[in-house]
Amino acid sequence: MAMSSSFFPIIPTRFRATPVSSFPSKSPFSVSFSFKASSSQPPTDELPAKIGFLGLGIMGSPMAQNLIKAGASKIQSVFHFRLLFIVSKANELGFPYWARSFRGKCLRQHKSEDYVFSQFSGSFLYIVCLSFACLIYISNIVRYVDISTVDGTTSKLIHEHIKAAGASFLEAPVSGSKKPAEDGQLIFLTGGDKPLYEKVSPLLDIMGKSRFYLGDVGNGAAMKLVINMVMGSMMASFSEGLLLSEKVGLDPSVLVEVISQGAISAPMYSVKGPSMIKSLYPTAFPLKHQQKDLRLALGLAESVSQSTPIAAAANEMYKVAKSYGLSDEDFSAVIEALRAKPPK
């Protein structure tokens, strides 16, 4: 993507990149996967000197902190930009004008990075806008890893623009929520540039417990959507079970214990169940993101004429919960969609 470099208006100080940490620098479809031992750490000489990390939210922040902890002697900086500024300025000024300004400012301040990770959420336009911002920023960077959850079409579009700028691209959405991100126990589902996958593997092993290379760009996105479709449907069914047990006079806490010891046991049930019984939903994975992923998964299914009636029904439950004002609560708040009236 050709970018003009003739005019770079100054961006106010309050909109500059915000440091998270800084350290002195030293000079055909195939699947592969890797698991790391819980006590292992990649050799520090395998880590790049600088890493850019855009998007420090519920997931991005602990992931970046794990990189800092593991590679303090090599990682010079991990930072993010003020995302609201990026979106508002893109809309206010029009993309071409804003792009020239933002690119010039960033290149003067930060030069090039060895790697840039992006972790964003939101609608198609939101993600593409922010990804373009990343592209502009990394005009002198050769490695770009997108760990956002998007549909395959969006991932391929981002890949096209990154590639046109001369950078290599790897999609790497993760399976896992806040706690696995904090513990470095995420699962990376990657697709795209195989040499980049191999180079970035030491960093993925810091942030996750396993990684899968799934081939072409779009396969990682598809795998993540399938997984989140199953997870969202499981939570909807679990919610029905909790409320039914309560209605017929059973103790829902005992139901959670029985399920945790049986064939349908899943960590999600034992972790989320006790708080759901108390109508508490501490956010690890926002409900609005689960509904977004279900919507994208249904679109994926439609594109290949695959019937998904259970996921479609679950999606309607999440939409009801969103209408109750629960978008920013944990996705386990979907149980409120089954109650007789909205929560106060």
C-alpha positions in Angstrom: 0.0 0.0 0.0 1.7 3.2 -1.2 1.9 5.9 1.5 2.8 9.6 1.0 5.7 10.9 3.1 5.6 14.5 2.1 3.4 15.9 4.9 3.6 14.8 8.6 1.6 17.2 10.9 2.7 17.0 14.5 0.5 14.9 16.8 0.0 16.4 20.3 2.0 14.9 23.1 -1.1 13.5 24.8 -1.7 11.2 21.8 1.7 9.7 21.7 2.5 6.0 22.3 2.2 5.1 26.0 5.1 3.0 27.3 4.3 -0.1 29.3 7.9 -0.9 30.1 11.3 -0.1 28.8 14.6 -1.9 29.1 18.1 -1.2 27.8 18.5 -2.9 24.4 21.3 -5.3 23.4 22.9 -5.3 20.3 -1.7 -27.6 0.8 -3.4 -27.6 4.3 -1.1 -28.8 7.0 -1.2 -28.8 10.8 1.7 -28.8 13.2 1.5 -28.3 17.0 3.8 -27.9 20.0 3.3 -28.1 23.7 5.7 -26.5 26.2 6.7 -27.9 29.6 5.4 -25.9 32.5 8.9 -25.1 33.7 10.5 -24.3 30.4 11.5 -20.9 29.1 12.9 -20.0 25.7 16.6 -19.0 25.7 16.8 -15.3 26.0 19.1 -15.1 23.0 16.2 -16.3 20.9 14.1 -13.2 21.8 14.0 -10.1 19.5 15.4 -6.8 20.8 12.1 -4.9 20.4 8.5 -5.8 20.5 5.5 -3.6 19.7 2.2 -4.7 21.3 -0.9 -2.9 20.2 -4.1 -3.4 22.2 -3.5 -3.8 26.0 -6.9 -4.9 27.3 -8.2 -7.8 29.3 -6.0 -10.2 27.2 -3.3 -8.1 25.7 -2.0 -6.6 29.0 -1.1 -9.9 30.7 0.3 -11.3 27.5 2.6 -8.3 27.1 3.6 -8.5 30.8 4.6 -12.1 30.4 6.9 -11.1 27.5 8.4 -8.4 29.7 9.0 -10.8 32.6 10.5 -13.5 30.4 12.7 -11.3 28.3 13.7 -8.2 30.2 17.3 -8.4 29.1 16.3 -8.4 25.4 12.9 -6.8 25.0 13.5 -3.1 24.8 9.9 -1.9 24.9 6.3 -3.0 24.8 3.8 -0.3 24.2 0.4 0.6 22.9 -1.3 3.5 21.3 -4.4 5.3 22.6 -6.9 3.4 20.6 -9.8 5.8 21.0 -7.6 8.5 19.4 -6.8 6.3 16.5 -10.4 5.6 15.7 -11.7 9.1 16.3 -9.0 10.7 14.3 -9.5 8.3 11.4 -13.1 9.1 11.3 -12.7 12.9 11.9 -9.9 13.6 9.4 -10.5 10.9 6.8 -8.1 8.0 6.6 -5.5 9.3 4.0 -4.8 12.6 5.9 -4.7 10.9 9.2 -2.5 8.0 7.9 0.2 10.3 6.7 0.3 12.2 10.0 0.3 9.1 12.2 2.9 7.3 10.1 5.3 10.2 10.1 5.0 10.7 13.9 5.5 7.0 14.7 8.5 6.5 12.4 10.2 9.5 13.9 9.6 8.3 17.5 10.0 4.6 17.3 11.8 3.7 14.1 11.4 -0.1 13.4 10.5 -3.0 15.6 11.5 -6.6 15.3 7.9 -7.8 15.9 4.5 -6.2 16.4 1.6 -8.0 18.0 -2.0 -6.7 17.7 -4.9 -7.7 20.0 -8.1 -5.9 19.1 -11.8 -6.6 19.3 -14.9 -5.1 17.8 -16.7 -4.9 14.5 -15.3 -5.4 11.0 -14.7 -1.7 10.5 -13.1 -1.2 13.9 -10.6 -4.0 13.5 -9.7 -3.1 9.9 -9.2 0.6 11.0 -6.9 -0.4 13.8 -5.1 -2.9 11.7 -4.5 -0.3 9.1 -3.0 1.8 11.9 -0.7 -1.0 12.8 0.2 -1.3 9.1 1.1 2.4 8.9 3.1 2.1 12.1 5.1 -0.9 11.0 6.0 0.4 7.5 9.6 -0.4 8.4 8.9 -3.6 10.2 9.0 -7.1 8.6 7.0 -9.2 11.1 3.4 -8.7 12.1 1.4 -11.1 14.3 -2.4 -10.6 14.7 -3.8 -12.3 17.7 -7.3 -10.8 17.4 -10.4 -12.9 16.8 -11.9 -12.1 13.4 -13.5 -14.0 10.6 -11.3 -15.5 7.9 -12.3 -12.8 5.3 -11.1 -10.0 7.6 -7.9 -11.9 8.4 -7.2 -12.3 4.7 -7.9 -8.7 4.0 -5.5 -7.6 6.7 -2.9 -10.0 5.4 -3.1 -8.6 1.9 -2.4 -5.1 3.1 0.4 -6.2 5.4 2.0 -8.2 2.6 1.7 -5.2 0.2 3.7 -3.1 2.7 6.5 -5.7 2.5 5.9 -7.3 5.9 5.3 -11.0 6.7 2.0 -11.8 8.4 0.9 -14.5 10.9 -2.6 -14.8 12.2 -2.5 -16.2 15.7 -5.9 -16.0 17.6 -5.8 -17.6 21.0 -8.1 -20.0 22.8 -8.3 -18.9 26.5 -9.5 -16.0 28.6 -8.1 -13.7 31.2 -6.7 -16.2 33.7 -4.9 -18.4 31.1 -3.5 -15.2 29.6 -2.1 -14.2 33.0 -0.7 -17.7 33.6 0.9 -18.0 30.1 -1.5 -20.9 29.3 -3.1 -19.8 26.1 -3.4 -21.9 23.0 -2.3 -20.2 19.7 -4.1 -21.1 16.5 -1.9 -19.8 13.7 -2.0 -19.5 10.0 0.1 -17.7 7.4 3.8 -17.3 6.9 5.5 -20.5 8.1 9.0 -19.0 8.5 7.5 -16.3 10.7 5.7 -18.9 12.7 9.0 -20.7 13.4 10.7 -17.4 14.3 8.0 -16.2 16.6 7.5 -19.5 18.4 9.7 -18.6 21.4 7.5 -15.7 22.0 4.3 -17.7 21.6 5.7 -20.2 24.1 6.1 -17.5 26.7 2.5 -16.5 26.4 0.9 -19.9 25.8 1.1 -23.6 26.6 0.7 -24.8 23.1 0.6 -23.6 19.5 -0.8 -25.1 16.3 0.2 -24.1 12.7 -2.9 -24.6 10.6 -1.6 -23.6 7.1 -3.1 -20.7 5.1 -4.3 -17.4 6.5 -8.0 -17.9 7.5 -7.6 -21.3 9.0 -6.5 -20.0 12.4 -9.5 -17.6 12.4 -11.9 -20.4 11.4 -10.6 -22.7 14.1 -11.0 -20.0 16.8 -14.6 -19.4 15.7 -15.5 -23.1 15.8 -14.0 -23.4 19.3 -15.9 -20.3 20.6 -19.1 -21.5 18.9 -18.9 -24.7 20.9 -17.9 -22.8 24.1 -20.8 -20.4 23.8 -23.3 -23.2 23.2 -22.0 -25.1 26.2 -22.4 -22.1 28.5 -26.0 -21.6 27.3 -26.8 -25.2 28.0 -25.1 -25.1 31.4 -27.2 -22.0 32.2 -30.4 -23.9 31.5 -29.2 -26.8 33.7 -28.4 -24.5 36.7 -31.8 -22.8 36.5 -33.7 -26.0 36.0 -32.0 -27.7 39.0 -33.0 -24.7 41.1 -36.6 -24.7 39.9 -37.1 -28.4 40.8 -35.7 -28.0 44.3 -32.2 -29.2 43.7 -29.0 -27.5 45.0 -27.3 -26.0 41.9 -24.0 -26.1 43.8 -24.3 -29.9 44.0 -25.1 -30.0 40.2 -21.8 -28.2 39.6 -19.9 -30.7 41.7 -21.6 -33.7 40.1 -20.8 -32.3 36.6 -17.2 -31.7 37.5 -16.8 -35.4 38.4 -18.5 -36.8 35.4 -18.0 -37.4 31.7 -19.1 -33.9 30.7 -16.7 -32.2 33.1 -15.1 -29.1 31.7 -13.0 -26.5 33.7 -15.4 -23.8 32.5 -18.3 -25.3 34.6 -16.4 -25.6 37.9 -14.8 -22.1 37.4 -17.9 -20.2 36.4 -20.7 -22.2 38.1 -20.2 -21.0 41.7 -20.3 -17.3 40.7 -23.3 -17.8 38.4 -25.3 -19.3 41.2 -24.7 -16.0 43.1 -25.5 -13.9 40.0 -22.0 -12.6 39.9 -20.2 -12.4 36.6 -16.6 -11.1 37.0 -15.4 -10.4 33.4 -12.8 -12.8 32.0 -14.4 -12.9 28.5 -17.0 -10.2 27.8 -20.4 -11.4 26.8 -20.4 -9.0 23.8 -17.3 -10.7 22.4 -18.9 -14.2 22.8 -22.0 -13.0 20.9 -19.8 -11.5 18.2 -17.9 -14.8 17.8 -21.1 -16.7 17.6 -22.4 -14.4 14.9 -19.1 -14.8 13.0 -19.3 -18.6 13.4 -22.8 -18.7 12.1 -21.7 -16.7 9.1 -18.8 -19.2 8.6 -21.3 -22.0 8.7 -23.6 -20.3 6.3 -20.7 -19.9 3.8 -20.4 -23.7 3.6 -24.1 -24.5 4.0 -23.6 -26.2 7.3 -26.6 -26.3 9.6 -25.9 -25.0 13.2 -29.3 -24.9 15.0 -27.8 -25.2 18.5 -25.4 -22.4 18.0 -28.1 -20.2 16.4 -30.3 -20.7 19.5 -27.4 -19.9 21.8 -26.7 -16.7 19.8 -30.3 -15.5 20.4 -29.7 -16.0 24.2 -26.6 -13.9 24.1 -28.5 -11.2 22.1 -31.2 -11.1 24.8 -28.5 -10.8 27.5 -27.0 -7.9 25.6 -30.4 -6.2 25.5 -30.4 -6.4 29.3 -27.3 -4.3 29.4 -24.9 -7.2 30.2 -22.5 -6.7 27.2 -19.5 -6.0 29.4 -20.2 -8.7 32.0 -18.6 -12.1 31.6 -20.2 -14.3 29.0 -21.6 -16.5 31.8 -24.1 -13.7 32.4 -26.0 -15.3 29.5 -27.9 -17.1 32.3 -29.8 -13.9 32.9 -31.4 -14.2 29.5 -33.4 -17.2 30.8 -34.8 -15.5 33.8 -38.4 -14.1 33.9 -37.3 -10.5 33.9 -34.1 -8.5 33.2 -31.7 -8.0 36.1 -31.9 -4.7 38.0 
